[in-house]
Amino acid sequence: MSGPAHQHRAVDAPRIQALSIRQPWAELIVAGHKLVENRTWRTRYSGLLVIHAPAAIDKRALAALREAGTVLPDELPTRVFLGVVTLEGIHDERDGCCAPWGEPAVKHWTLTGPQRFAAPAPGIGAQGLFNVPDDVAATVNQLTGAPAAGR
């Protein structure tokens, strides 16, 4: 038989999601120092998560981290995709869990396997989770060997 009812559709690869996180937090995540992200909301998404650094910088946090002796690059890139982690799960804050980065009264997003891109990829972020552009998806695929699609 032939016709529209019997045609096969190509199955899209899973869409890789990204999350915009202000510097210096984005840098600490891709460097593997901060493996929990604090959010007020949950998502059902899990898997590869690209870290995007938007234009805004958390200057108060940057100053506090440097004062505490945290080693950070002199220049923190913004408006770029920095690397990829795996979002393993999300849980409610529990007494002292996820120290030192977990904050009280929020959701803790557990991150593993940070991998920095060889070079930051310029791009615009968005609020919440968003699909990565095709070129960033290709970079993730090369880095992780995982088949994945962009927007």
LODRENKOL-692332 format. One record per residue (C-alpha): residue in one letter; z, x, y. Coordinates in steps of 0.5 Angstrom, whole numbers, padded with zeros to 4 digits, always signed. Layout:
AZXY...
***
This chain:
M+0000+0000+0000S-0001+0002+0007G+0001+0000+0014P+0007+0000+0019A+0012-0002+0014H+0010+0003+0009Q+0010+0009+0014H+0015+0015+0013R+0018+0017+0020A+0021+0024+0021V+0028+0024+0021D+0031+0028+0027A+0036+0034+0026P+0043+0032+0029R+0043+0033+0036I+0048+0039+0038Q+0052+0036+0044A+0055+0040+0050L+0061+0040+0054S+0062+0043+0061I+0068+0046+0062R+0070+0050+0068Q+0071+0057+0069P+0075+0061+0067W+0077+0056+0061A+0070+0057+0059E+0070+0064+0058L+0076+0064+0055I+0073+0059+0049V+0067+0063+0048A+0071+0070+0048G+0075+0067+0042H+0082+0067+0046K+0083+0059+0047L+0081+0055+0041V+0084+0049+0044E+0081+0044+0049N+0085+0039+0053R+0082+0032+0054T+0084+0025+0056W+0079+0022+0051R+0077+0023+0044T+0070+0023+0041R+0068+0022+0034Y+0063+0028+0034S+0065+0034+0030G+0061+0040+0029L+0057+0045+0033L+0059+0044+0041V+0056+0048+0046I+0060+0051+0052H+0057+0050+0059A+0060+0053+0065P+0059+0048+0071A+0059+0050+0078A+0066+0049+0080I+0071+0054+0078D+0079+0053+0077K+0081+0058+0082R+0088+0056+0081A+0088+0058+0074L+0084+0064+0075A+0089+0067+0080A+0094+0065+0075L+0091+0068+0069R+0089+0075+0073E+0096+0075+0076A+0099+0074+0068G+0095+0080+0066T+0089+0076+0063V+0083+0081+0063L+0077+0077+0065P+0070+0079+0068D+0070+0080+0075E+0064+0075+0076L+0064+0069+0072P+0057+0066+0071T+0057+0058+0073R+0051+0053+0072V+0050+0056+0065F+0051+0055+0057L+0055+0061+0055G+0056+0060+0047V+0057+0055+0042V+0064+0053+0038T+0065+0048+0032L+0069+0042+0034E+0073+0042+0028G+0078+0036+0030I+0082+0032+0035H+0089+0031+0035D+0095+0028+0040E+0099+0033+0043R+0105+0034+0038D+0112+0038+0040G+0109+0045+0042C+0103+0045+0038C+0097+0049+0040A+0101+0054+0044P+0100+0057+0049W+0094+0053+0051G+0095+0046+0049E+0098+0041+0054P+0103+0036+0054A+0101+0028+0053V+0093+0030+0052K+0088+0030+0046H+0087+0037+0043W+0080+0039+0041T+0081+0044+0036L+0075+0049+0036T+0073+0055+0031G+0068+0060+0031P+0066+0062+0038Q+0060+0065+0039R+0057+0068+0045F+0050+0067+0047A+0046+0074+0048A+0045+0072+0055P+0048+0066+0059A+0042+0060+0059P+0042+0057+0066G+0042+0049+0066I+0046+0043+0069G+0052+0040+0065A+0054+0033+0065Q+0061+0029+0065G+0063+0028+0057L+0059+0030+0052F+0051+0031+0053N+0045+0033+0049V+0043+0040+0050P+0036+0042+0052D+0031+0044+0047D+0031+0052+0049V+0039+0052+0048A+0038+0048+0041A+0034+0054+0039T+0039+0059+0041V+0044+0056+0037N+0040+0055+0031Q+0038+0063+0032L+0045+0065+0032T+0048+0060+0027G+0042+0059+0022A+0044+0051+0023P+0038+0047+0024A+0039+0043+0030A+0035+0039+0035G+0036+0039+0043R+0035+0032+0047
***
